[in-house]
Amino acid sequence: MASNRGQKPMLVKVIMLGNGGVGKSSLTLQFNYGEFPEIYEPTKCGSYKKTVLLDDRELNLDIMDTAGQEEYANVRDSYLRAGDGFLCVFSLTDRSTFANTEEIREQILRINSERDDISILLIGNKADLEDRREISEEEGLEQAKKWGCKYLETSAKTNFNVENAFHEIMRQVYQKKETAVEATEPKARSEKDQKTSNCACF
């Protein structure tokens, strides 16, 4: 991928979604600051900004860490319209959070029904708690295959696959944005050429 150094970095907005307690905030804090919070505190929605060098290009990453609690559902909806990429997170130790990802995905698609440029990544977090695992890797892969997206297992505590997860969703977003720009450029040039040819010359 060509470097964009010297140009204004592309903005990538990533939304963290999933039930309360699955590790959305922990993943975000681990990626941004290399920190893992030992004490769980429910999130009321937070925004984190970071400039990331990915594939030899700078990207401005804006992460919206949404609340998993039901009482914040209406607030969460407003953020879904602004997102480019979505990390749909569940806990590998809690099957109910895995089942709920279906509803979350439907919500994303419903709110963004007129868009074809969004990206979704399915994340199974808490991979370090292997002895408490309730969802197999095969189940996660099958779910992702059905959705037409990728699946990654992570551990916010041990920093396993955390960077890979954020880099993957960012890569998908900017590739779609660049494809959209490339698709509009020939049309823009054609319209410019048409206007030029219609000008009277004296």
N, C-alpha and C positions, 0 to 999 in steps of 0.2 A: 504494500500500500504506500502511495506517495506521501511524503511528509507535507504538513501544512504549516511548518514553521514560517513565521513572518506574516501569517494570516490569522484572522480572528478565530480562536478555537470554536468548534461546533459545540452547541449546548445539547447535552443528553439528559433527559429527565427520567429517572428511574423511581418507580413506586414499589414500596415493600408492602406485601399483602399476606394475610394469614391470621389464624386464630391468636388470641392472647397467649403468651408463654411459649410460642414455638421458636423464638430466637431472632425475630426480625431486628430488634434493636441491637442485640449482641452481634449479629452479622455486620450491621452498619458500623458499629463502634470498632469492631475488630478491623474492618477494612480501612476505615478512616484514620484511626489512631493507634491500632495495634493493642487495643485494650479489650478485656473481657470482664463485664460486670458480674461479680459473684452473687449479688443480691438482686432478685427480680423485682423491678418496679414497673407497673403498667404504663405504657406510653400513651400520651394524649395527642400524638402527632408531632413530629419534629422534622426539620429540614437541615440537611448537611450538604455543604458544597466543597468540591475538591477538583483540582486540575490534575488530570491523569495523562501520562504519556503511554499511548497504546498503539502498537504497530507503527511506531515512528511518527506518530502524530499526536498533537495535544487536543484533549477534549475537556470541556468544562462539564463536570458531572454534578447534577443536582439530585440528591437522594431524598425522597419524602418517605419517612418512616411512619406509617399509619398505625392507629390504635386497633387492636384486635377485638376490643370489647364491643358488644352489640350497640351500646348507647352512642357510639361514635360512628355508626354506619352512615348516617346522613352526611357527616363531615367528610368521611372517606369518599363518598360518591363524587364530591366536587373536585377532588384531586385526580380521580380517574380520567377525567376529560383532558387533563393537561399532561398526562404521562406519555412517554415514548416507549418505555420498556417496563415490564412488570415482573418482579420476582415473587412468585407464588410459593410461599414457604409453609411447610408443615413439619411436625415433629415425628421423627422416625420411631419415637417411643409412645405415640398416641394416635391410634387409628382414627379417632373421630376427627382429628385435624386434617388427616389425609382425605377423608371423605368430604370434608368441607371445601376442599380445593375446587371441586366441581362447581359449586355454587359461586365461588369467587371468580372463576374463569367466566362463567355465564354473565356475571355482573360486569366484568371488564368488556366483554364482547357486546353486551347490550348497550352500555353507555357509549361505546365507541363504534356503534354499528355502521356509521357512515365512513369509517376510516379503514384503510387497508395497509397502514404503515406501522402498526404496533407490533411489538415483540413480547412474547411471554416465555419465561424460563421456570420450570418446575424444580423446586429445591426441597430436598429431604434433609433437614438439619438434625443435629445431635448425633452424628455418626460415631462419636466417641463412646456413647452409651450402648455398646453392642449387646450387652447382656440384658438390656431392657427393650430391644428392638421389637416392634410389632409389625412393621412394614418391610418387606424384602426389597432388595434392589430390583428384582425382576418386576415386582408390582409397580414400582416407580417408573421404570422404563416403559412398561406397558401403558401406563396412564399417559406418559409423555408422547408415546407413539400415537395414541388415540387423539391427542390434542394437536399433533403435528409440530411438536416443539422438542427441545432438549431437556434432559434430566440430569441433575448433579446432586450428589450427596455431600454435605458439608458438616463441619464442626466449628462453630464460632469459638468454642473453648480452646481447641488445639490449633486453630487457624487452618484447618484442613479444607482445601478447595475454596476458601472464601474469596481470595483474589480472582481465581478462575471464574467463579460465578459472576462477579461484577464485570469482569473483563468480557465475558461471553455476551452478556446482555447489552453492554455498551457497543461491542463489535456488531451485533445484529442491528442495533438502532442506527449506527452511522452508515452501515452498508445500505440500509433501506433509504436513508436520507440522501446518500450520494446517488443511488439509482434513480430516485425521484428527480433530483437536480439534472442528471444527465438526460433523463427523458424529456424534460422541459426545454433544455437548451436548443435542440434542433428546431422545435416549434417556434421559440423566440427568435432564432436566427431567420427562419423562414418568413415570419411576420415582418421582421425588419427589412429583409430583402424585398418583400412585396411592397412595402411602403416606399422604399427607395425607387423601385421600378415604376411606381405610379406617379412619381414627382415629375413635373414638367421641366424640361431642360431648355435653356435659352442660350 
